[in-house]
Amino acid sequence: MSYEFIALLMFMTMMVMLITGQRVYGAIGFVAVIFSLLLWGDGGAEIAFSANMKLMKWYPLLTLPLFIFMGYILSETGIAEDLYKMFHVWMGPLNGGLAIGTIGLMVIISAMNGLSVAGMAIGASIALPELLRRGYDKVMMTGVIQAGSSLGILVPPSVVLVLYGMISRQPVGQLWLAGVFPGLMMAGLFIAYIAVRCYFQPHLGPALSKDERNVGWGEKFRLLSAGIIPLFIFFSMTGLFLMGKTSLVESAAVGAMASLIAAVLRRRLTFDILHVCVEKTLAISCMFMWIILAALAFGAVFDGLGAVRAIETLFLDNLGFDRWTILILMQLSFILMGTFLDDTAMLVIVAPLYVPMVRQLGFDLIWYGVLYTITCQIAYMTPPFGYNLFLMKAMAPPEVTLGDIYRSVTPFVMIMMLGLGLVIIFPELALWLPRSVSIK
């Protein structure tokens, strides 16, 4: 049996296990360990052990629980809800203003959390009911929240980019910087679309009534202070990091501590809330660690088989594809897998194949990390089984049907594809900042 066939058998076995509903880390890790034992006997057991030691020695992994904890503190203590009230008062007089404010809320939440699930939960539980109550179109608004929440995996501190950095051996700080301009560009494209469409179709996003707009300047400025705390947290974390005052892990610790201090100062922190935040942080952090461990073991077996080199030979020598064709095929495969897998699963399944190939093709791995993340955003929202579609259905009010959710994402997926194309055509959108800023 050839090594190429064994590699294909490994991949197919793993996909079958995933389709049957097995946990991602269980399917990937099981296949890696079983095939390593079959191929190399008792010595194959060392592969999983080596992957575990490699994971435990990766210092930047400490950022993962710290950022997750920070996001839960902000969500559970109501600081995110205060932010939405601020956007509600200041943006409400415009057609589509509340939807634009929701995108702004999502950008800030993304900059303090790094996960799309947190933005989705906040948007669906806080923003969507208010938008529907004020006559906003339910189809458009569900699309707004899904698109806005997807920014969480692109805008720093993105947890997905931390995982990509672990697997591709790229500096996480550089990856974060690479995501800044593409993330802000994507948010700007969303806002432009909402503003233009609501200008020509004001019934989709009506402005607030005169009674609701009749808020004194004193109250407006009081609500504006709700944005001071998130800005303080963001500066204490990202600002100090970019100035070179703190390392990656130190900035994560500063952000987590700043969120705790903010919750205490606002008199929102209770023992029950702290217990819930710690419990959820532990659950998600352990899930990510198991997935990374399984991915490292799977990648080691794949590398030992020479599967990466076999695929390179197939595409470059046998089929004669140029490197841009191969790059586009990679992105299309991500979108296809995204119809039934989340971003982490996609990364750990194909990273052992794609990362070495991207390096062999001469592409920048920092730039490709941004491409991967944007493609994950698109995959999250691609019917019929996009991850965000079912999260929205689970969190949305009963009047929002699955059909509404499917229809809502079409324009935003097209905008994301435009953003992906711009980053491909103009790589400096992602690479200028990492090349210009020197960080630890």
GIKA-V448553 format. One record per run of one state. SS is the DSSP state (hx for helix, st for strand, lp for the rest). FROM is the first residue (numbers start at 0). TO is the last residue. If there is no record, write none. Layout:
BEGIN
ss=(SS	SS)
from=(FROM	FROM)
to=(TO	TO)
END
This chain:
BEGIN
ss=(lp	hx	lp	hx	lp	hx	lp	hx	lp	hx	lp	hx	lp	hx	lp	hx	lp	hx	lp	hx	lp	hx	lp	hx	lp	hx	lp	hx	lp	hx	lp	hx	lp	hx	lp	hx	lp	hx	lp	hx	lp	hx	lp	hx	lp	hx	lp)
from=(0	2	19	23	56	58	76	78	91	96	113	115	133	137	153	158	168	171	200	201	204	209	213	216	224	225	242	247	265	270	305	306	318	322	337	342	360	364	380	386	395	401	408	409	425	427	436)
to=(1	18	22	55	57	75	77	90	95	112	114	132	136	152	157	167	170	199	200	203	208	212	215	223	224	241	246	264	269	304	305	317	321	336	341	359	363	379	385	394	400	407	408	424	426	435	439)
END
